[in-house]
Amino acid sequence: GWDIVDFEDDSNPHGFECDWVTYKSSIGNGGVDMCVHPFDDIVSNTIRKNGHWNDCHILSRHWDAAVGSVGSESVPTSIFVDIGGNIGSCIMEMLFSANAAIIAFEPNPKNLFPMRETISRLHKSYQARVVVFPIALGSVESSNIIAAANNNMGNSQVGSTVKDLDVEGQKFDEKDKFEIKVERLDDILKPGPEISLVKMDAQGYECKILEGMGKDLASKIKHVHFEKADLFLNAHDCNDLLPRFRDYGFDIYEENDRLIKPEEDYNQMTYDLDAKKPK
């Protein structure tokens, strides 16, 4: 079984460690402690150097467009869902640059540890805005194995091991493989309040996540920011990701807001895209 992450739980059965650094959001808020991996890791290295992870900045801008630019300390007005939370860099961005209520999913215990430690040091008012599920999302309730690349914990994959294209010498060590639980998203989140923004970064598992989202829950989601990385998608026979979004009523855009036409859906691409409901 599994339980929602308890930010007061200090258990550490695997003996994971923190390197504590200072986090600041894209608009300069924060100045708080953040636990990152102490070893060579792409996201942790960047936060150590810059105080944040740049890929998360677009999320607070999308939030402002969807919800309105308001202070991060105001009462949350809508929901942000982070699918593939890693060590929590985008959670921190949405805590300190937006007023989102945050629901996050991160199945890899080696990433969950620094995320939990970071949130545990935040003021209770910030902790109250975050719920973290220590599970993967998929099409059916099941168990699986998650594996992580030795120098990129962001490349944590459920049921497969595909190397990043641009990282030499990458390998998947046995010590970084863990058994995890998989659940359908619509079993966790029942259709209810509108969800303004979802970030989905699942290293090729996106089709299975969409299957487990279901049309009823998808009807409540306004915007999904996601990565289309064919190298990872193909490992899971997910070559129809964009048509699946269209089946749920989304239009697909590049980051420059260029509308992607259906005849382009099967073009090879590796970059961030946005699925938005027509206004």
C-alpha positions in Angstrom: 0.0 0.0 0.0 0.9 3.7 0.1 0.0 6.8 2.0 0.1 10.5 1.1 3.5 12.0 1.9 3.7 13.2 5.5 5.9 16.3 5.7 6.6 15.6 9.4 7.8 12.0 8.7 11.6 11.9 9.1 12.1 8.2 8.2 14.9 7.5 5.8 15.2 3.7 5.3 17.5 4.0 2.2 19.9 6.4 3.9 19.4 9.2 1.3 21.2 12.5 1.9 20.6 16.2 1.2 22.8 19.0 0.0 21.0 22.1 1.3 21.0 25.2 -1.0 19.0 28.4 -1.3 16.0 28.4 -3.6 14.6 31.5 -5.3 11.7 31.5 -7.7 11.6 33.1 -11.2 10.3 36.4 -9.7 12.9 36.4 -6.9 10.6 35.1 -4.1 11.8 32.4 -1.8 15.2 32.6 -0.3 14.4 29.4 1.5 16.3 26.1 2.1 16.0 23.4 -0.6 17.3 19.9 -0.4 18.9 18.7 -3.7 20.8 15.6 -4.5 24.4 15.7 -3.2 25.7 13.8 -6.2 26.1 14.7 -9.9 22.5 15.3 -11.1 21.4 17.7 -13.8 18.5 19.3 -12.0 20.3 19.5 -8.6 23.5 20.9 -10.2 21.5 23.7 -11.8 19.6 24.6 -8.7 22.9 24.6 -6.8 24.3 27.1 -9.3 21.3 29.2 -10.1 18.9 28.8 -7.2 16.1 27.4 -9.5 15.3 25.2 -12.4 14.5 27.2 -15.5 12.1 24.7 -17.0 9.6 25.5 -14.3 9.4 29.3 -15.0 6.9 28.8 -17.9 4.4 27.3 -15.5 4.0 30.4 -13.4 3.5 32.4 -16.6 0.9 29.9 -17.8 -0.8 30.2 -14.4 -0.9 34.0 -14.6 -2.5 33.7 -18.1 -5.1 31.2 -16.8 -5.8 32.5 -13.3 -4.5 36.0 -13.2 -1.4 37.5 -11.7 -1.8 37.5 -7.9 0.5 37.2 -5.0 1.8 33.8 -3.9 0.6 34.4 -0.4 -3.0 35.0 -1.4 -5.6 32.3 -0.9 -5.3 29.6 -3.6 -8.0 30.1 -6.3 -7.4 26.9 -8.4 -5.4 23.7 -8.7 -2.0 22.9 -10.2 -1.2 19.2 -10.8 2.5 18.2 -11.1 2.8 14.8 -12.7 6.5 13.9 -12.4 7.5 16.1 -9.5 11.2 15.1 -9.4 12.8 16.8 -6.3 10.1 19.5 -6.2 11.6 22.4 -8.3 8.3 23.2 -10.0 6.4 22.8 -6.8 8.6 25.5 -5.3 8.1 27.7 -8.4 4.3 27.4 -8.0 4.4 28.0 -4.3 6.5 31.2 -4.5 5.5 32.7 -7.9 1.8 31.7 -7.9 -1.1 31.1 -5.6 -1.8 27.6 -6.6 -3.1 24.7 -4.6 -0.7 21.9 -5.6 -1.3 18.2 -6.1 2.0 16.4 -7.0 2.9 12.9 -8.0 6.4 11.5 -7.7 7.0 7.7 -7.5 10.8 7.6 -7.2 11.7 7.4 -3.5 15.1 8.9 -4.2 13.4 12.0 -5.5 10.7 12.0 -2.9 13.2 12.3 -0.1 14.6 15.7 -1.0 11.1 16.9 -2.0 9.7 15.9 1.4 12.7 17.4 3.3 12.4 20.7 1.4 8.7 21.1 2.1 9.1 20.0 5.8 11.2 23.2 6.3 8.7 25.6 4.8 6.2 27.6 6.8 3.0 25.7 7.5 1.1 28.1 5.3 3.1 26.8 2.3 2.9 23.2 3.4 -0.9 23.5 3.6 -1.0 24.2 -0.1 0.7 20.9 -1.2 -0.4 17.3 -1.3 2.1 14.8 -2.6 1.3 11.3 -3.8 4.2 8.8 -3.8 2.9 6.9 -6.8 3.1 6.7 -10.6 0.1 7.3 -12.8 -1.0 4.9 -15.5 -3.9 3.2 -17.1 -4.5 0.5 -14.5 -3.8 -0.1 -10.8 -0.6 -2.1 -10.6 3.0 -2.4 -9.4 6.0 -1.7 -11.5 9.7 -0.9 -11.3 11.1 2.6 -11.7 14.7 3.1 -12.7 16.7 6.3 -12.8 19.7 7.4 -14.8 22.8 7.8 -12.7 23.4 11.4 -13.6 19.9 12.6 -14.3 17.3 11.6 -11.7 14.8 13.4 -13.8 15.2 10.6 -16.3 13.2 8.2 -14.0 11.3 5.7 -16.0 8.5 3.3 -15.2 9.1 -0.1 -16.8 11.9 0.9 -19.2 15.4 2.3 -19.3 16.1 4.7 -22.2 19.2 6.9 -22.1 19.0 10.6 -22.7 20.2 11.5 -26.2 22.6 14.2 -25.0 24.2 12.7 -21.9 27.3 10.5 -22.4 28.0 7.5 -20.3 24.6 7.4 -18.8 23.6 4.1 -17.1 20.9 2.8 -14.8 22.3 1.3 -11.6 20.5 -1.5 -9.8 20.7 0.5 -6.6 18.5 3.2 -8.3 15.7 0.8 -9.2 12.6 0.6 -6.9 9.3 -1.1 -6.8 6.4 1.4 -7.0 2.7 1.5 -7.1 0.7 2.8 -10.1 -2.8 4.2 -10.0 -5.2 5.8 -12.4 -5.5 9.5 -12.1 -9.3 9.4 -12.1 -9.2 7.1 -9.1 -7.2 9.6 -7.2 -8.8 12.8 -8.4 -12.6 12.6 -8.9 -14.0 15.1 -11.4 -14.9 18.1 -9.3 -13.2 21.6 -9.1 -11.6 22.9 -12.3 -7.9 22.2 -12.7 -6.3 25.3 -14.2 -2.9 23.7 -15.1 -1.2 20.4 -15.3 2.5 19.7 -15.8 3.2 16.2 -17.2 6.7 15.0 -17.5 6.7 11.2 -17.4 9.5 10.0 -19.7 7.3 8.2 -22.2 4.5 7.1 -19.9 2.2 9.9 -21.0 -0.2 7.8 -23.1 -0.9 5.5 -20.1 -1.4 8.6 -17.9 -4.0 10.0 -20.4 -5.8 6.6 -20.4 -6.0 6.7 -16.7 -7.2 10.4 -16.7 -10.5 9.5 -18.4 -12.8 11.9 -20.3 -14.7 13.1 -17.2 -11.6 14.3 -15.4 -10.1 15.7 -18.6 -13.2 17.8 -19.1 -12.2 19.7 -15.9 -8.6 20.4 -17.0 -7.9 23.7 -18.9 -4.3 23.4 -19.8 -1.6 20.7 -19.8 2.1 21.6 -20.3 3.9 18.5 -21.4 7.0 17.2 -23.2 6.7 15.2 -26.4 9.9 13.2 -26.5 9.5 10.5 -29.1 12.6 8.5 -28.0 10.8 7.8 -24.7 7.3 7.7 -26.0 8.2 5.0 -28.6 9.6 2.8 -25.8 6.0 2.6 -24.5 4.3 2.3 -27.9 3.0 5.8 -27.4 3.1 7.2 -31.0 -0.3 8.9 -30.9 0.1 11.2 -27.9 -1.3 14.3 -29.6 -4.4 12.6 -31.1 -5.1 11.4 -27.6 -5.1 14.9 -26.3 -7.4 16.0 -29.2 -9.8 13.2 -28.2 -10.1 14.9 -24.9 -11.0 18.2 -26.5 -7.6 19.9 -26.4 -5.9 22.0 -29.0 -2.1 21.6 -29.2 0.3 24.5 -29.3 4.0 25.1 -29.5 5.6 27.3 -26.9 5.4 30.3 -29.3 1.6 29.7 -29.4 1.6 28.3 -32.9 -1.3 26.0 -33.3 -0.2 22.5 -34.3 -2.5 21.0 -37.0 -3.7 17.4 -36.8 -1.7 16.5 -39.9 1.5 17.4 -37.9 0.7 15.1 -35.0 3.0 12.3 -36.0 6.0 14.5 -36.8 9.1 13.7 -34.8 9.8 16.3 -32.2 11.3 16.6 -28.7 10.2 19.8 -27.0 7.6 21.2 -24.6 4.1 21.6 -25.9 0.8 22.9 -24.5 -2.6 21.3 -24.7 -5.3 23.9 -24.1 -9.1 23.8 -24.2 -10.5 26.2 -26.8 -11.8 29.4 -25.3 
